[in-house]
Amino acid sequence: MIETFKIFQVDASEAEKIIASENEPHYHDFEELIISTEGQLEHFIDFKSTVLHAPFVSFVTKGKVHRVKPIIKDGKCHMWVIRFKSEFIPETIFQLYSLYHDNASIELSENACFTRLDTLCEMMDEEIKQSSPDYAIIRQLLGTVFTMIESERRKLKPDNGDDQLSTQNITFKNFLAILEENFRRNVGVDYYAEKLFMSARNLNNICHHVLQQSVSEIIETRKLIEAKNLLSTTDKTVSEIGFELGYREKAYFTRVFKKRTGQTPTAFRTEMRSLIS
């Protein structure tokens, strides 16, 4: 996907096209949120297949292998599909990873909350179709969507229990909170492990379990997500952005950015500005 944000609807007609097409398990370089008010969805993710009944939400994090097959029920199917790059909401993306890494899909109740989710999707769809869409508005609306979903998720599955997975999730969330306050600083794995009163090895094991990334990779990824955000939304120079994120030299920042994204910071900025304009 080239765009930083995209939203579209899947109705019964579009569902029939997807059903008839070749649809193999795959992964993508963007985040995907599916919100369904009518119909069903056969979702293969985390190496198991589940049939979801509307209303439901399903959040697929970047890089996860999955396959979706919409199912028409009583002649009806209505789903919102929202796709966005990690840098579109950089301050919350890792929190979403921690919430959904082991539970991608949630069936919800038909209540006022779900009606409002549909309305918020309509508002995002209307805004993105404007000749000059205001992405700040879309970011706020998308953030509200995730906040409402999390509120409903907590009602259905309160965070309690003392098993290992729950403990790991709590530690990972605490790590992300500390990371959000410190990722711009030039500190490494030992700093975060010390803050969490644990060994660097244990913290790495938890991060590998949740995101299949080491602590160092997660720190680097967070820095690059913020770099993309700053390159897309500010006029700061590449040197200024690199220094703000703890890179002492412009050349090193450029080298790391290109290695991870395939583009130099300048090329990425030019591409994003051409897309937005």
C-alpha positions as CSV (number, residue, x, y, z in Angstrom):
1,M,0.0,0.0,0.0
2,I,1.3,3.4,-1.0
3,E,-1.1,5.6,1.0
4,T,-0.6,6.3,4.7
5,F,-4.3,5.8,5.3
6,K,-7.1,4.1,3.3
7,I,-10.7,3.2,4.2
8,F,-13.3,1.3,2.1
9,Q,-16.5,-0.7,2.5
10,V,-17.1,-4.4,1.6
11,D,-20.8,-5.0,0.7
12,A,-22.4,-8.2,-0.5
13,S,-21.4,-7.5,-4.1
14,E,-17.7,-6.9,-3.2
15,A,-17.8,-10.0,-0.9
16,E,-18.8,-12.2,-3.8
17,K,-15.8,-11.0,-5.8
18,I,-13.4,-11.7,-2.9
19,I,-15.0,-15.2,-2.4
20,A,-14.5,-16.0,-6.1
21,S,-10.9,-14.8,-6.2
22,E,-7.7,-16.6,-5.3
23,N,-7.2,-15.7,-1.6
24,E,-4.1,-17.3,-0.1
25,P,-2.6,-16.6,3.3
26,H,-0.4,-13.5,3.1
27,Y,1.0,-10.6,5.1
28,H,1.3,-6.9,4.4
29,D,3.4,-3.9,5.3
30,F,0.5,-1.9,6.9
31,E,-2.0,-2.3,9.8
32,E,-5.5,-3.4,9.0
33,L,-8.7,-2.9,11.1
34,I,-12.0,-4.6,10.0
35,I,-15.2,-3.5,11.5
36,S,-18.3,-5.5,10.5
37,T,-21.9,-4.6,11.2
38,E,-23.5,-7.3,9.0
39,G,-22.4,-10.7,7.7
40,Q,-19.7,-13.1,8.8
41,L,-16.0,-13.5,8.2
42,E,-13.8,-16.6,8.1
43,H,-10.5,-15.4,9.4
44,F,-7.3,-17.4,9.3
45,I,-4.7,-15.9,11.6
46,D,-2.2,-17.1,14.2
47,F,-2.3,-20.5,12.3
48,K,-6.0,-21.1,13.1
49,S,-9.2,-20.4,11.4
50,T,-12.3,-18.8,13.1
51,V,-15.7,-17.8,11.8
52,L,-16.7,-14.4,13.2
53,H,-20.3,-13.2,13.4
54,A,-21.2,-9.5,13.1
55,P,-20.9,-7.3,14.9
56,F,-17.1,-7.8,15.4
57,V,-13.8,-6.1,15.0
58,S,-10.5,-7.6,13.8
59,F,-7.1,-5.9,13.9
60,V,-4.3,-7.4,11.9
61,T,-0.9,-6.1,12.8
62,K,1.8,-5.5,10.1
63,G,3.6,-8.7,9.2
64,K,1.1,-11.2,10.5
65,V,0.1,-14.0,8.1
66,H,-3.6,-14.1,7.7
67,R,-6.5,-14.7,5.2
68,V,-10.0,-13.3,5.3
69,K,-13.1,-14.6,3.5
70,P,-16.3,-12.6,3.9
71,I,-19.5,-14.6,4.2
72,I,-22.8,-13.2,3.1
73,K,-25.6,-13.9,5.7
74,D,-29.3,-13.4,4.9
75,G,-28.2,-11.6,1.7
76,K,-26.2,-9.0,3.7
77,C,-22.6,-8.1,4.3
78,H,-21.3,-4.8,5.5
79,M,-17.7,-4.3,6.6
80,W,-15.4,-1.3,7.0
81,V,-11.8,-2.0,6.1
82,I,-9.3,0.5,7.4
83,R,-5.6,0.3,6.4
84,F,-2.9,2.6,7.6
85,K,0.9,2.8,8.0
86,S,2.4,2.5,11.5
87,E,3.6,6.1,11.3
88,F,0.0,7.4,10.9
89,I,-0.6,7.0,14.7
90,P,3.0,6.5,16.0
91,E,2.3,7.3,19.6
92,T,-0.2,4.4,20.0
93,I,0.8,1.7,17.5
94,F,2.9,-0.4,19.9
95,Q,0.1,-0.3,22.5
96,L,-2.2,-1.8,19.8
97,Y,0.4,-4.5,19.1
98,S,0.4,-5.5,22.8
99,L,-3.4,-5.6,23.0
100,Y,-4.1,-7.6,19.8
101,H,-1.0,-9.8,19.4
102,D,-2.7,-12.9,20.9
103,N,-6.4,-12.0,20.2
104,A,-6.8,-10.4,16.8
105,S,-10.6,-10.6,16.7
106,I,-13.4,-9.6,19.1
107,E,-17.1,-10.3,18.7
108,L,-19.1,-7.4,20.2
109,S,-22.7,-6.7,21.2
110,E,-25.1,-4.8,19.1
111,N,-25.2,-1.7,21.3
112,A,-24.8,2.1,21.1
113,C,-21.0,1.7,21.0
114,F,-21.0,-0.3,17.8
115,T,-23.5,2.1,16.2
116,R,-21.0,4.9,16.9
117,L,-18.1,3.0,15.5
118,D,-20.1,2.8,12.2
119,T,-20.7,6.5,12.3
120,L,-17.0,7.2,13.0
121,C,-16.0,5.1,9.9
122,E,-18.5,7.1,7.8
123,M,-16.9,10.3,9.1
124,M,-13.4,9.1,8.2
125,D,-14.6,8.0,4.8
126,E,-16.2,11.4,4.1
127,E,-13.1,13.2,5.2
128,I,-10.7,11.2,3.1
129,K,-12.8,11.8,0.0
130,Q,-12.5,15.6,0.3
131,S,-10.3,17.3,-2.3
132,S,-7.9,18.3,0.6
133,P,-8.6,15.9,3.4
134,D,-7.5,16.9,6.9
135,Y,-5.4,14.0,8.2
136,A,-5.4,15.4,11.7
137,I,-9.1,14.9,11.8
138,I,-8.8,11.3,10.5
139,R,-6.1,10.6,13.1
140,Q,-8.4,11.8,15.9
141,L,-11.3,9.8,14.6
142,L,-9.2,6.6,14.2
143,G,-7.8,7.1,17.8
144,T,-11.4,7.4,19.0
145,V,-12.3,4.2,17.2
146,F,-9.6,2.2,19.0
147,T,-10.4,3.8,22.3
148,M,-14.0,2.7,22.0
149,I,-13.0,-0.8,20.9
150,E,-10.7,-1.2,23.9
151,S,-13.5,0.0,26.2
152,E,-15.8,-2.7,24.9
153,R,-12.9,-5.3,25.0
154,R,-12.3,-4.6,28.7
155,K,-16.0,-5.2,29.4
156,L,-15.9,-8.6,27.7
157,K,-12.4,-9.7,28.9
158,P,-11.2,-7.9,32.0
159,D,-7.5,-7.9,32.5
160,N,-7.1,-10.3,35.4
161,G,-5.5,-13.6,36.3
162,D,-2.0,-14.5,37.4
163,D,-0.9,-16.8,34.6
164,Q,2.4,-16.3,32.7
165,L,0.9,-14.8,29.6
166,S,-0.9,-12.1,31.7
167,T,2.3,-11.3,33.5
168,Q,4.2,-11.0,30.2
169,N,1.6,-8.8,28.8
170,I,1.7,-6.5,31.8
171,T,5.5,-6.3,31.6
172,F,5.4,-5.6,27.8
173,K,2.9,-2.8,28.3
174,N,5.1,-1.3,31.1
175,F,8.1,-1.5,28.7
176,L,6.1,0.3,26.0
177,A,5.1,3.1,28.5
178,I,8.8,3.6,29.4
179,L,9.8,3.4,25.7
180,E,7.3,6.1,24.8
181,E,8.9,8.5,27.3
182,N,12.5,7.6,26.4
183,F,12.9,6.4,22.7
184,R,14.3,9.8,21.7
185,R,17.2,9.3,24.1
186,N,20.4,7.4,23.3
187,V,19.7,4.5,25.8
188,G,19.7,0.8,25.2
189,V,18.3,-2.5,26.4
190,D,20.0,-2.4,29.8
191,Y,18.3,0.9,30.6
192,Y,14.8,-0.5,30.0
193,A,15.5,-3.8,31.8
194,E,16.8,-1.9,34.9
195,K,13.6,0.3,34.9
196,L,11.6,-2.9,34.9
197,F,13.7,-4.6,37.6
198,M,14.6,-7.5,35.4
199,S,17.4,-8.9,33.3
200,A,17.9,-7.8,29.7
201,R,17.6,-11.4,28.7
202,N,14.2,-11.8,30.2
203,L,13.0,-8.6,28.7
204,N,14.2,-9.8,25.3
205,N,12.4,-13.1,25.7
206,I,9.1,-11.3,26.5
207,C,9.5,-9.0,23.5
208,H,10.2,-11.9,21.2
209,H,7.1,-13.7,22.5
210,V,4.8,-10.7,21.9
211,L,6.3,-9.0,18.7
212,Q,8.9,-11.5,17.5
213,Q,11.4,-8.6,17.8
214,S,14.3,-8.0,20.2
215,V,14.2,-5.0,22.5
216,S,16.8,-3.3,20.3
217,E,14.7,-3.9,17.2
218,I,11.6,-2.5,18.9
219,I,13.5,0.6,20.0
220,E,14.8,1.1,16.5
221,T,11.3,0.5,15.0
222,R,9.8,3.1,17.3
223,K,12.4,5.7,16.4
224,L,11.8,5.0,12.6
225,I,8.1,5.3,13.0
226,E,8.5,8.7,14.6
227,A,11.1,9.7,12.0
228,K,8.5,8.9,9.2
229,N,5.9,10.9,11.1
230,L,8.2,13.9,11.4
231,L,9.3,13.7,7.8
232,S,5.7,13.6,6.7
233,T,4.3,16.3,8.9
234,T,7.0,18.8,9.7
235,D,9.6,20.9,7.8
236,K,12.5,19.9,10.1
237,T,15.7,19.0,8.3
238,V,16.9,15.4,8.1
239,S,19.7,16.3,10.5
240,E,17.3,17.9,13.0
241,I,15.1,14.8,12.9
242,G,18.0,12.4,13.3
243,F,19.4,14.4,16.2
244,E,16.0,14.6,17.9
245,L,15.8,10.8,17.8
246,G,19.2,10.2,19.3
247,Y,21.3,9.8,16.1
248,R,24.5,11.8,16.5
249,E,25.3,11.9,12.8
250,K,23.1,12.6,9.8
251,A,24.9,10.0,7.7
252,Y,24.3,7.2,10.3
253,F,20.6,8.1,10.6
254,T,20.3,8.1,6.8
255,R,22.0,4.7,6.6
256,V,19.8,3.1,9.3
257,F,16.6,4.6,7.7
258,K,17.5,3.3,4.3
259,K,18.4,-0.1,5.6
260,R,15.1,-0.5,7.3
261,T,12.8,1.2,4.8
262,G,14.6,0.9,1.4
263,Q,14.5,4.7,1.0
264,T,16.6,7.6,2.2
265,P,14.8,10.0,4.5
266,T,14.7,12.7,1.7
267,A,13.2,10.2,-0.8
268,F,10.6,9.1,1.7
269,R,9.6,12.7,2.5
270,T,9.3,13.6,-1.2
271,E,7.1,10.5,-1.8
272,M,4.8,11.3,1.1
273,R,4.4,14.9,0.2
274,S,3.4,14.0,-3.4
275,L,0.8,11.5,-2.1
276,I,-0.7,14.0,0.4
277,S,-0.8,16.8,-2.2
